[in-house]
């Protein structure tokens, strides 16, 4: 599994819980307002996250 980003702590994405967010690359929608374009557009995806970091 390709992982393009990891947010080790989030208090917003799962209300009332402490969680982490794992970002996976790729999307075919190409929304002009996308705030995660560097993660979802294959031509902009950078280095993969090391498995040990997850």
N, CA, C and O atoms as a GROMACS GRO file, in nm:
protein
  216
    1UNK      N    1   0.084  -0.118   0.000
    1UNK     CA    2   0.000   0.000   0.000
    1UNK      C    3   0.088   0.124   0.000
    1UNK      O    4   0.180   0.136   0.082
    2UNK      N    5   0.062   0.214  -0.090
    2UNK     CA    6   0.136   0.339  -0.094
    2UNK      C    7   0.077   0.438   0.005
    2UNK      O    8  -0.045   0.455   0.012
    3UNK      N    9   0.163   0.500   0.081
    3UNK     CA   10   0.122   0.601   0.179
    3UNK      C   11   0.196   0.729   0.144
    3UNK      O   12   0.319   0.731   0.141
    4UNK      N   13   0.122   0.834   0.119
    4UNK     CA   14   0.184   0.961   0.080
    4UNK      C   15   0.197   1.060   0.194
    4UNK      O   16   0.271   1.158   0.183
    5UNK      N   17   0.127   1.036   0.302
    5UNK     CA   18   0.134   1.127   0.414
    5UNK      C   19   0.079   1.064   0.540
    5UNK      O   20  -0.002   0.972   0.534
    6UNK      N   21   0.123   1.115   0.651
    6UNK     CA   22   0.079   1.064   0.780
    6UNK      C   23   0.068   1.180   0.877
    6UNK      O   24   0.164   1.253   0.900
    7UNK      N   25  -0.049   1.197   0.933
    7UNK     CA   26  -0.070   1.295   1.039
    7UNK      C   27  -0.084   1.213   1.167
    7UNK      O   28  -0.185   1.148   1.189
    8UNK      N   29   0.019   1.218   1.251
    8UNK     CA   30   0.025   1.130   1.367
    8UNK      C   31  -0.080   1.161   1.473
    8UNK      O   32  -0.114   1.074   1.553
    9UNK      N   33  -0.130   1.284   1.475
    9UNK     CA   34  -0.230   1.321   1.575
    9UNK      C   35  -0.334   1.412   1.513
    9UNK      O   36  -0.300   1.514   1.453
   10UNK      N   37  -0.459   1.375   1.527
   10UNK     CA   38  -0.570   1.461   1.486
   10UNK      C   39  -0.680   1.451   1.589
   10UNK      O   40  -0.716   1.342   1.635
   11UNK      N   41  -0.734   1.564   1.625
   11UNK     CA   42  -0.846   1.570   1.718
   11UNK      C   43  -0.973   1.613   1.646
   11UNK      O   44  -1.079   1.623   1.709
   12UNK      N   45  -0.964   1.639   1.515
   12UNK     CA   46  -1.077   1.690   1.438
   12UNK      C   47  -1.147   1.586   1.352
   12UNK      O   48  -1.269   1.593   1.333
   13UNK      N   49  -1.074   1.489   1.300
   13UNK     CA   50  -1.128   1.398   1.200
   13UNK      C   51  -1.218   1.288   1.257
   13UNK      O   52  -1.297   1.230   1.184
   14UNK      N   53  -1.206   1.258   1.384
   14UNK     CA   54  -1.288   1.156   1.449
   14UNK      C   55  -1.335   1.217   1.581
   14UNK      O   56  -1.273   1.196   1.685
   15UNK      N   57  -1.445   1.293   1.578
   15UNK     CA   58  -1.490   1.372   1.692
   15UNK      C   59  -1.495   1.293   1.824
   15UNK      O   60  -1.552   1.184   1.832
   16UNK      N   61  -1.434   1.353   1.924
   16UNK     CA   62  -1.433   1.292   2.057
   16UNK      C   63  -1.326   1.187   2.077
   16UNK      O   64  -1.316   1.128   2.184
   17UNK      N   65  -1.244   1.163   1.975
   17UNK     CA   66  -1.140   1.061   1.983
   17UNK      C   67  -1.006   1.118   1.938
   17UNK      O   68  -1.000   1.213   1.860
   18UNK      N   69  -0.900   1.058   1.988
   18UNK     CA   70  -0.765   1.088   1.941
   18UNK      C   71  -0.736   0.988   1.829
   18UNK      O   72  -0.757   0.868   1.848
   19UNK      N   73  -0.689   1.036   1.716
   19UNK     CA   74  -0.668   0.948   1.601
   19UNK      C   75  -0.548   0.995   1.520
   19UNK      O   76  -0.491   1.100   1.547
   20UNK      N   77  -0.512   0.917   1.420
   20UNK     CA   78  -0.414   0.959   1.321
   20UNK      C   79  -0.482   0.950   1.184
   20UNK      O   80  -0.583   0.882   1.168
   21UNK      N   81  -0.425   1.020   1.087
   21UNK     CA   82  -0.479   1.018   0.951
   21UNK      C   83  -0.370   0.970   0.856
   21UNK      O   84  -0.258   1.022   0.857
   22UNK      N   85  -0.404   0.870   0.775
   22UNK     CA   86  -0.312   0.817   0.675
   22UNK      C   87  -0.363   0.862   0.538
   22UNK      O   88  -0.479   0.839   0.504
   23UNK      N   89  -0.276   0.925   0.460
   23UNK     CA   90  -0.312   0.975   0.327
   23UNK      C   91  -0.258   0.880   0.221
   23UNK      O   92  -0.139   0.847   0.222
   24UNK      N   93  -0.344   0.837   0.130
   24UNK     CA   94  -0.303   0.750   0.020
   24UNK      C   95  -0.306   0.830  -0.110
   24UNK      O   96  -0.391   0.918  -0.126
   25UNK      N   97  -0.215   0.801  -0.203
   25UNK     CA   98  -0.208   0.880  -0.326
   25UNK      C   99  -0.309   0.837  -0.431
   25UNK      O  100  -0.356   0.723  -0.431
   26UNK      N  101  -0.340   0.929  -0.518
   26UNK     CA  102  -0.423   0.899  -0.634
   26UNK      C  103  -0.566   0.946  -0.621
   26UNK      O  104  -0.631   0.923  -0.519
   27UNK      N  105  -0.615   1.010  -0.725
   27UNK     CA  106  -0.754   1.054  -0.732
   27UNK      C  107  -0.781   1.091  -0.878
   27UNK      O  108  -0.696   1.152  -0.943
   28UNK      N  109  -0.897   1.056  -0.928
   28UNK     CA  110  -0.927   1.087  -1.068
   28UNK      C  111  -1.026   1.202  -1.085
   28UNK      O  112  -1.072   1.226  -1.196
   29UNK      N  113  -1.060   1.272  -0.978
   29UNK     CA  114  -1.160   1.378  -0.987
   29UNK      C  115  -1.104   1.512  -1.033
   29UNK      O  116  -1.173   1.585  -1.104
   30UNK      N  117  -0.981   1.546  -0.994
   30UNK     CA  118  -0.914   1.671  -1.034
   30UNK      C  119  -0.994   1.796  -0.999
   30UNK      O  120  -1.006   1.887  -1.081
   31UNK      N  121  -1.047   1.801  -0.879
   31UNK     CA  122  -1.124   1.917  -0.834
   31UNK      C  123  -1.033   2.040  -0.827
   31UNK      O  124  -0.924   2.030  -0.769
   32UNK      N  125  -1.072   2.153  -0.883
   32UNK     CA  126  -0.987   2.271  -0.882
   32UNK      C  127  -0.966   2.329  -0.742
   32UNK      O  128  -0.871   2.405  -0.720
   33UNK      N  129  -1.052   2.294  -0.647
   33UNK     CA  130  -1.043   2.347  -0.511
   33UNK      C  131  -0.978   2.249  -0.414
   33UNK      O  132  -0.977   2.274  -0.293
   34UNK      N  133  -0.924   2.138  -0.463
   34UNK     CA  134  -0.868   2.034  -0.376
   34UNK      C  135  -0.755   2.090  -0.289
   34UNK      O  136  -0.660   2.150  -0.341
   35UNK      N  137  -0.765   2.070  -0.158
   35UNK     CA  138  -0.660   2.118  -0.067
   35UNK      C  139  -0.554   2.011  -0.043
   35UNK      O  140  -0.459   2.035   0.032
   36UNK      N  141  -0.568   1.893  -0.104
   36UNK     CA  142  -0.468   1.786  -0.091
   36UNK      C  143  -0.404   1.751  -0.225
   36UNK      O  144  -0.356   1.639  -0.242
   37UNK      N  145  -0.404   1.843  -0.319
   37UNK     CA  146  -0.350   1.815  -0.453
   37UNK      C  147  -0.208   1.756  -0.449
   37UNK      O  148  -0.181   1.665  -0.527
   38UNK      N  149  -0.118   1.804  -0.365
   38UNK     CA  150   0.016   1.745  -0.363
   38UNK      C  151   0.016   1.597  -0.322
   38UNK      O  152   0.111   1.526  -0.352
   39UNK      N  153  -0.089   1.552  -0.255
   39UNK     CA  154  -0.096   1.411  -0.215
   39UNK      C  155  -0.170   1.324  -0.316
   39UNK      O  156  -0.135   1.207  -0.332
   40UNK      N  157  -0.269   1.378  -0.383
   40UNK     CA  158  -0.354   1.293  -0.467
   40UNK      C  159  -0.318   1.293  -0.614
   40UNK      O  160  -0.354   1.200  -0.686
   41UNK      N  161  -0.250   1.395  -0.662
   41UNK     CA  162  -0.212   1.399  -0.803
   41UNK      C  163  -0.081   1.323  -0.823
   41UNK      O  164   0.021   1.361  -0.766
   42UNK      N  165  -0.083   1.216  -0.902
   42UNK     CA  166   0.037   1.132  -0.918
   42UNK      C  167   0.161   1.210  -0.960
   42UNK      O  168   0.272   1.177  -0.918
   43UNK      N  169   0.143   1.313  -1.041
   43UNK     CA  170   0.260   1.389  -1.087
   43UNK      C  171   0.320   1.477  -0.976
   43UNK      O  172   0.432   1.526  -0.992
   44UNK      N  173   0.249   1.496  -0.867
   44UNK     CA  174   0.299   1.577  -0.756
   44UNK      C  175   0.336   1.495  -0.633
   44UNK      O  176   0.390   1.549  -0.537
   45UNK      N  177   0.306   1.365  -0.635
   45UNK     CA  178   0.332   1.280  -0.518
   45UNK      C  179   0.482   1.269  -0.499
   45UNK      O  180   0.557   1.238  -0.592
   46UNK      N  181   0.525   1.295  -0.376
   46UNK     CA  182   0.668   1.290  -0.345
   46UNK      C  183   0.709   1.156  -0.292
   46UNK      O  184   0.666   1.052  -0.340
   47UNK      N  185   0.793   1.158  -0.193
   47UNK     CA  186   0.849   1.039  -0.134
   47UNK      C  187   0.745   0.964  -0.052
   47UNK      O  188   0.663   1.025   0.016
   48UNK      N  189   0.749   0.831  -0.060
   48UNK     CA  190   0.658   0.750   0.019
   48UNK      C  191   0.697   0.754   0.166
   48UNK      O  192   0.814   0.773   0.199
   49UNK      N  193   0.600   0.737   0.253
   49UNK     CA  194   0.623   0.732   0.397
   49UNK      C  195   0.675   0.593   0.433
   49UNK      O  196   0.622   0.493   0.385
   50UNK      N  197   0.776   0.587   0.517
   50UNK     CA  198   0.832   0.461   0.560
   50UNK      C  199   0.730   0.384   0.645
   50UNK      O  200   0.660   0.444   0.727
   51UNK      N  201   0.723   0.253   0.625
   51UNK     CA  202   0.628   0.169   0.697
   51UNK      C  203   0.645   0.179   0.848
   51UNK      O  204   0.547   0.172   0.922
   52UNK      N  205   0.767   0.196   0.895
   52UNK     CA  206   0.794   0.203   1.038
   52UNK      C  207   0.736   0.329   1.101
   52UNK      O  208   0.708   0.330   1.220
   53UNK      N  209   0.719   0.435   1.023
   53UNK     CA  210   0.660   0.558   1.075
   53UNK      C  211   0.513   0.540   1.107
   53UNK      O  212   0.460   0.604   1.198
   54UNK      N  213   0.446   0.451   1.033
   54UNK     CA  214   0.304   0.426   1.053
   54UNK      C  215   0.289   0.342   1.176
   54UNK      O  216   0.177   0.307   1.214
   0.00000   0.00000   0.00000
